[in-house]
């Protein structure tokens, strides 16, 4: 499995108990890729912080702007360096 595949599916597979073939491949990749392991750690911490906070009240307009900004950031992000083993 390559980093890009992990990026695309990591949020679908946060539960360590899931034992699908994809989850096994992601865990195998995470064991050898510090960048993807750091991504997973960051996502888990973000989810924990979010769950411990009161529900935010976001206007529909603010939500739309946030989603647009995230999409633009994702599309314009630099490509990760090529790692022949990943």
Secondary structure, 3 states (H helix, E strand, C coil): CCHHHHHHHHHHHCCCCCCCHHHHHHHHHHHHCHHHHHHHHHHHHHHHHHHHCCCCCCCHHHHHHHHHHHHHHHHHCCCCCCCCCC
